[in-house]
Amino acid sequence: MADALLLGLVFLFGAGFSPVAVGQSLNLESGPWVLERSGTTAGLRGIHAVGGGIAWASGTNGTILRTEDGGYEWQSCAMPPGAEKLDFRGIWAWDDQTAIAMSSGPGDASRLYETTDGCSHWTLVATNPDRDGFWDAMVFWTRKQALAALGDEEGVLLGDPVRGVFQRFDLRRRGDAIVLSKNLKETPAAPGAAVFAASNSAMALGKWSYRGSSPVVWFGTGGKPGAFVWRLEGVYAEVSEGYPRMASHRWSRVRVPLAGGMESSGVFSLAFRDGTHGVAVGGDYAKPDASAGTAAWSADGGKTWTAAAKPPHGYRSAVAWDADAKAWIAVGPNGSDISYDDGKTWVPLDGADTRGNWNALSLPWVVGPQGRIGKLDPGKLPTAPKP
C-alpha cells in the first residue's frame, strides 16, 4: 500500500544492511519459533521456502538472503543494481539458483529483479510503468498447479489502483525475459481502496481447469471502503501459442468481516488450502494489539466469509496453511496464532514470556523487523483439540 503511514512504520521497524549475513542458530525461541542468525538488521517482509532446506528472504535497503541448509546459515546475496534504497517486499524462488525479487514503492521504486546464478548477479526485468502505481504482491503457480503448456513460471503481479482500477499484470516467460501483460478488466477500485504490501500475501492463486468452473485468483483489499476479497472464477479451455486462453470468466467482489473503514485496515493476507477452504487475516496495523476483526474463513471458495468466533490476539499480516499440522498459522507484530478448525477459533503460539514480532510467513520460516528469522519447531505446537 502506497501510503506514508505504512512506509513510516516499515522504516521505523527495521533499516540498515549488513554485508555479512552468515551465522549459526541463536538457540533462542519465541514459542514454537527457533530464532536464526540472519546477519542483517534490515526489516524483512519477503520469505519463500522452496523445499529441501532452501529458502530466500528479502527486505529493506536492497537486502536479499538465501539459505541452502535449512537455515543453519543465511547467506547475504549480491545487491541488485540500483537497489540500495529499495524495499523488497516479495521474493519467489524455484531452487537455490533462480529467484525473482519484487520491490514495492511509488512509481519506478516498484521493480522486478531476477537471478539465475544463486544471487551472485541480478538483472532488472521490469519497472512499474505507472508513475502513480505501487506494487504489492507477486505470486506464481507451482509446478503441480501449472499446465504443461504453461511451464512453471506463470504468475500474477498486483498493484494499488491507478486511475480507479487495481493494477494486475500477467507474468510470463518469453525466452530469457519476463513479460508483463497488463490486465485492467473488471477490477474497479472504490475511492480510498488499496492493497497492502505487508507480506507479499495479499493474493492467492487457484488451479487451472479445463473442465468446469473454478477459482483462479483471489486478492484482498482494504482502506476506507472496507475489507473485501476479489475472486476470479474461470475456465481455461483453449490453447493459443502454447498458452491456455480463458474461455469464460467472472470477477466478483465480496465483503469480508474484518476491521475496515480506515487507511490502515482491511485484508492483509489470504490463503486457500484447496479450492474451497480459505482464511483471510488482517485488522488495523495502526492498532496491532486489537483482536476484533482480524480473521475470517470461507468454506465455499471465497464466495462468502464468516468472522472467526475466537480471533487471533492482534492484527495479523500473514497467514499460511501447515499441511503437516493440519492447521492454519497467522503472524503479526505482537506474535502468532494457530487454528485447528479452519479459521473458526485461534490460540496464541508465542509464550507469555516471549513476544513475537513478525511480518511474513512461508512455512516453516517466519521473518520480521530487525532481521528476525524464525523456523517452526513442529514439536512445540500445541496439541490439536479432540473433535
Summary of the structure (lengths in Angstrom):
residues: 387
radius of gyration: 19.2
end to end distance: 40.2
largest distance: 58.1
contacts: 1458
relative contact order: 0.13
helix: 4%
strand: 45%
